[in-house]
Amino acid sequence: MRRFGRDLSYHFPTCDLLVVGAGPEVYRLNLDQGRFLNPLLTDSNSGINVCEINPAHQLFGFGTAEGTVEFWDPRSRSRVGVLTPVVTTYEGANAADLEITALKYRNDGLSLALVKDHQYGYEIRSLSWHDGGQSGGEGGKVIVADKKIIKIWDRNHGNHFTSIEPATDINDVCLVESSGLLFVANEGIQIGSYYIPQLGPAPRWCSFLDNLTEEMEENPQQSMYDDYKFVTRKELATLGLEHLIGSNLLKAYMHGFFVDLRLYEK
């Protein structure tokens, strides 16, 4: 290869290993023949960040640095479509600089999730569909992680479900199938483990987690700040709530304020 690689996927019907990188080519290494085949040539001038193969009908998907997704048919080795997502840029961002850093097909063969970033300036490192447990079927979730935070979204409505922000940088996220347990590979010494009962039951090999959850539900301990959201003075100015300083709606704390959660969500 004459380019630096960025991602790879294995196409098992043809034994082809697809490798994408800092160029428009999709290199194909046939592991049965032990040689490179003619590459696929996309329209990306800045390179391809991610490649994904649909598990149902094997359609190739390539997320480019231009912010588009190209779809290729492996049978004809030709492009069958291009998706250009419409995104709303945040303050300080240039729409031309937004790249597709992660994409993931769902097992039904009809759904595709793609993410640019979490508006922290970091690339997406993990993207997964969650269809098991209590949220299976029509109520599944999409779990997205960059180096700073893991965010979980409702797959149908796009509503934010919850977030996990570990103390160390995130490298990858592994979901235990049909459960609410996930592991986080990070820059710390230990693998992070998180259990979210709303996503599904605990796996059989650690069913004691369900017992702990039931005990916590029977003896809830409410904190005085459970109904408040902490914001810094800069965030308060962004929300346009500086005029509330000194009122009962804000509680000064350290370098910021606690604001009523209902007011913050509005």
Secondary structure, DSSP 8 states (H G I E B T S, - for coil): --S-EEEEEEETTTTEEEEEESSSEEEEEETTTTEEEEEEE-S-SS-EEEEEE-TTT--EEEEETTS-EEEEETTTTEEEEEE-------TT--GGG----EEEE-TTSS-EEEE---SSS----EEEEE--GGG-GGG-EEEEE-SS-EEEEETTT--EEEEE--SS-EEEEEE-TTSSEEEEEESSSS-EEEE-GGG----GGGTHHHHHHHHHHHS----TTTTEEEEEHHHHHHHT-GGGTTSTTEEEETTEEEEEHHHHH-
